[in-house]
Amino acid sequence: MFKSKITKEEVNQLPVVAFDGKITLVDKPEQVADAIAKLRRSEFLGVDTETRPSFTRGIRYKISLLQISNLEECFLFRLNHIGFPTELAELLADENIMKVGLALRDDFAGLNRLTKFKPANHVDIQSVAKEYGILELGLQKVFAIIFNRKISKAQQLTNWESPELTEQQQRYAATDAWASLLIYMQLLREKKLPKKHVEKLISDANAEQIALQQAKAIAVETGRATS
């Protein structure tokens, strides 16, 4: 049975791991067909996106990068260079290939702003992990609970629309897509918890959170009263 929660401090103590397979950058339209042909050979694919961070309220950028990975190779599609080709949309809408990711609803919503499509045969790690008693929502923490390893998030807020992506950016992007796939493949080997057990874990976690919030509120009021 997995831990249901893990602290940031516990995660930071773990050894770092990253995708060590082949990374292929797709930044020209003529590269798309070959990349998709290779991806279609896989039954399961990890999917993630990156967007240029905005530090100004009200400004939101379009998705810059779409990462799609199998266990050996990750393709980084630079959408700000090639757009969102129909072939890519068709891959994500293919009912014969399972797409795995975390918060995929947000990724698909962002991609739909570029090209309208209907994603099919996909699974969200956040939903699946709960069936095994894992109540964390972030990729880094879920990965840490399952594999006792840390994936770095150091490149998350870098500029994904830079003329050239650094090796560190490419490795980070590939790792996120690969990590989701690795999590799913591992969970398929594990036994799900009974529904009632999961419901109790969620109930206990919610009660603990409420108690923590109340304790903080009391501490604030006490501080005000004595100041």
RAWOQUI-V931408 format. One record per pair of residues at least 24 apart in sequence whose C-alpha atoms are under 10 Angstrom apart, sorted by the first residue. I is the first residue (numbers start at 1). J is the second residue. If there is no record, write none. Layout:
BEGIN
I&J + I&J
END
This chain:
BEGIN
1&132 + 1&133 + 1&134 + 1&146 + 1&190 + 1&191 + 1&192 + 1&193 + 2&129 + 2&132 + 2&133 + 2&134 + 2&142 + 2&145 + 2&146 + 2&190 + 3&132 + 3&133 + 3&134 + 3&135 + 3&136 + 3&142 + 3&144 + 3&145 + 3&146 + 4&129 + 4&130 + 4&132 + 4&133 + 4&134 + 4&135 + 4&136 + 4&142 + 4&145 + 4&198 + 4&201 + 4&202 + 4&205 + 5&133 + 5&134 + 5&135 + 5&136 + 5&137 + 5&141 + 5&142 + 5&144 + 5&145 + 5&205 + 6&134 + 6&135 + 6&136 + 6&141 + 6&142 + 6&144 + 6&145 + 7&136 + 7&141 + 8&140 + 8&141 + 10&141 + 10&144 + 10&145 + 10&148 + 10&150 + 11&140 + 11&141 + 11&143 + 11&144 + 11&145 + 11&148 + 11&149 + 11&150 + 11&151 + 12&144 + 12&149 + 12&150 + 12&151 + 12&152 + 13&148 + 13&149 + 13&150 + 14&144 + 14&147 + 14&148 + 14&149 + 14&150 + 14&151 + 15&144 + 15&148 + 15&149 + 15&150 + 15&151 + 15&152 + 16&144 + 16&148 + 16&149 + 16&150 + 16&151 + 16&152 + 17&147 + 17&148 + 17&149 + 17&150 + 17&151 + 17&152 + 17&175 + 17&179 + 18&149 + 18&150 + 18&151 + 18&152 + 18&171 + 18&172 + 18&173 + 18&174 + 18&175 + 18&176 + 18&178 + 18&179 + 19&69 + 19&71 + 19&72 + 19&73 + 19&74 + 19&151 + 19&170 + 19&171 + 19&172 + 19&173 + 19&174 + 19&175 + 19&176 + 19&177 + 19&178 + 19&179 + 20&71 + 20&72 + 20&73 + 20&74 + 20&171 + 20&174 + 20&175 + 20&178 + 21&69 + 21&70 + 21&71 + 21&72 + 21&73 + 21&74 + 21&171 + 21&174 + 21&175 + 21&178 + 22&69 + 22&71 + 22&72 + 22&73 + 22&74 + 22&75 + 22&171 + 22&174 + 23&67 + 23&69 + 23&72 + 23&73 + 23&74 + 23&75 + 23&76 + 23&167 + 23&170 + 23&171 + 23&173 + 23&174 + 23&175 + 24&67 + 24&69 + 24&73 + 24&74 + 24&75 + 24&76 + 24&77 + 24&170 + 24&174 + 25&67 + 25&74 + 25&75 + 25&76 + 25&77 + 25&78 + 25&165 + 25&170 + 26&65 + 26&66 + 26&67 + 26&75 + 26&76 + 26&77 + 26&78 + 26&79 + 26&81 + 26&82 + 27&65 + 27&76 + 27&77 + 27&78 + 27&79 + 27&80 + 27&81 + 27&82 + 27&83 + 28&77 + 28&78 + 28&79 + 28&81 + 28&82 + 28&83 + 29&77 + 29&78 + 29&79 + 29&81 + 29&82 + 29&83 + 29&84 + 29&85 + 30&82 + 31&77 + 31&82 + 32&75 + 32&77 + 32&82 + 32&85 + 32&87 + 32&88 + 33&85 + 33&87 + 33&88 + 35&68 + 35&74 + 35&75 + 35&76 + 35&77 + 35&88 + 36&68 + 36&75 + 36&87 + 36&88 + 36&90 + 36&91 + 37&87 + 37&91 + 38&70 + 38&73 + 38&75 + 39&68 + 39&69 + 39&70 + 39&73 + 39&74 + 39&75 + 39&91 + 39&97 + 40&70 + 40&91 + 40&94 + 40&96 + 40&97 + 41&70 + 41&97 + 42&69 + 42&70 + 42&71 + 42&96 + 42&97 + 42&98 + 43&70 + 43&96 + 43&97 + 43&98 + 43&99 + 44&69 + 44&70 + 44&71 + 44&96 + 44&97 + 44&98 + 44&99 + 44&100 + 44&121 + 44&122 + 44&181 + 44&184 + 44&185 + 45&69 + 45&70 + 45&71 + 45&74 + 45&92 + 45&97 + 45&98 + 45&99 + 45&100 + 45&101 + 45&122 + 45&177 + 45&178 + 45&180 + 45&181 + 45&182 + 46&70 + 46&71 + 46&74 + 46&98 + 46&99 + 46&100 + 46&101 + 46&102 + 46&122 + 46&123 + 46&174 + 46&175 + 46&176 + 46&177 + 46&178 + 46&179 + 46&180 + 46&181 + 46&182 + 46&183 + 46&184 + 47&74 + 47&75 + 47&92 + 47&98 + 47&99 + 47&100 + 47&101 + 47&102 + 47&104 + 47&107 + 47&122 + 47&174 + 47&176 + 47&177 + 47&178 + 47&179 + 47&180 + 47&181 + 48&76 + 48&99 + 48&100 + 48&101 + 48&102 + 48&103 + 48&104 + 48&106 + 48&107 + 48&108 + 48&173 + 48&174 + 48&175 + 48&176 + 48&177 + 48&178 + 48&179 + 48&180 + 49&76 + 49&77 + 49&78 + 49&79 + 49&101 + 49&104 + 49&106 + 49&107 + 49&108 + 49&110 + 49&111 + 49&173 + 49&174 + 49&176 + 49&177 + 50&78 + 50&79 + 50&107 + 50&156 + 50&157 + 50&158 + 50&159 + 50&160 + 50&161 + 50&173 + 50&176 + 51&80 + 51&107 + 51&110 + 51&156 + 51&157 + 51&158 + 51&159 + 51&160 + 51&161 + 52&156 + 52&157 + 52&158 + 52&159 + 52&160 + 52&161 + 52&162 + 53&156 + 53&157 + 53&158 + 53&159 + 53&160 + 53&161 + 54&157 + 54&159 + 55&157 + 61&110 + 61&161 + 62&110 + 62&111 + 62&113 + 62&114 + 63&107 + 63&110 + 63&111 + 63&113 + 63&114 + 63&160 + 63&161 + 64&111 + 64&159 + 64&160 + 64&161 + 64&162 + 65&160 + 65&161 + 65&173 + 66&107 + 66&111 + 66&173 + 66&174 + 66&177 + 67&170 + 67&173 + 67&174 + 67&175 + 67&176 + 67&177 + 67&178 + 68&92 + 68&99 + 68&100 + 68&101 + 68&173 + 68&174 + 68&176 + 68&177 + 68&178 + 68&181 + 69&99 + 69&100 + 69&174 + 69&175 + 69&176 + 69&177 + 69&178 + 69&179 + 69&180 + 69&181 + 70&174 + 70&177 + 70&178 + 70&181 + 70&182 + 71&177 + 71&178 + 71&179 + 71&181 + 71&182 + 71&185 + 72&178 + 73&174 + 73&178 + 74&170 + 74&171 + 74&173 + 74&174 + 74&175 + 74&177 + 74&178 + 75&170 + 75&173 + 75&174 + 75&177 + 76&170 + 76&173 + 76&174 + 76&177 + 78&160 + 78&161 + 78&165 + 79&111 + 79&114 + 79&161 + 80&160 + 80&161 + 80&162 + 81&161 + 81&163 + 83&114 + 83&115 + 84&111 + 84&112 + 84&113 + 84&114 + 84&115 + 84&116 + 85&114 + 85&115 + 86&115 + 86&116 + 86&117 + 88&115 + 88&117 + 89&115 + 89&116 + 89&117 + 89&118 + 89&119 + 90&117 + 90&118 + 90&119 + 90&120 + 91&119 + 91&120 + 92&117 + 92&118 + 92&119 + 92&120 + 92&121 + 92&122 + 93&117 + 93&118 + 93&119 + 93&120 + 93&121 + 93&122 + 94&118 + 94&119 + 94&120 + 94&121 + 94&122 + 95&119 + 95&120 + 95&121 + 95&122 + 96&120 + 96&121 + 97&121 + 97&122 + 98&122 + 98&123 + 98&181 + 99&123 + 99&124 + 99&180 + 99&181 + 100&124 + 100&125 + 100&177 + 100&178 + 100&179 + 100&180 + 100&181 + 100&182 + 100&183 + 100&184 + 100&185 + 101&125 + 101&126 + 101&139 + 101&176 + 101&177 + 101&178 + 101&179 + 101&180 + 101&181 + 101&183 + 101&184 + 102&126 + 102&127 + 102&128 + 102&137 + 102&138 + 102&139 + 102&176 + 102&177 + 102&179 + 102&180 + 102&181 + 103&127 + 103&137 + 103&138 + 103&139 + 123&184 + 124&180 + 124&184 + 125&180 + 125&181 + 125&183 + 125&184 + 125&187 + 126&180 + 128&183 + 128&184 + 128&187 + 128&188 + 128&192 + 129&183 + 129&184 + 129&187 + 129&192 + 130&192 + 130&193 + 130&195 + 130&198 + 130&199 + 130&201 + 130&202 + 131&187 + 131&191 + 131&192 + 131&193 + 131&194 + 131&195 + 131&197 + 131&198 + 131&199 + 132&187 + 132&190 + 132&191 + 132&192 + 132&193 + 132&194 + 132&195 + 132&197 + 132&198 + 133&192 + 133&193 + 133&194 + 133&195 + 133&197 + 133&198 + 133&199 + 133&200 + 133&201 + 133&202 + 134&198 + 134&201 + 134&202 + 135&198 + 135&201 + 135&202 + 135&205 + 139&176 + 139&179 + 139&180 + 139&183 + 140&176 + 140&179 + 140&180 + 142&179 + 142&180 + 142&183 + 143&179 + 143&180 + 143&182 + 143&183 + 146&182 + 146&183 + 146&186 + 146&187 + 147&182 + 147&183 + 147&186 + 151&175 + 151&176 + 151&179 + 152&176
END
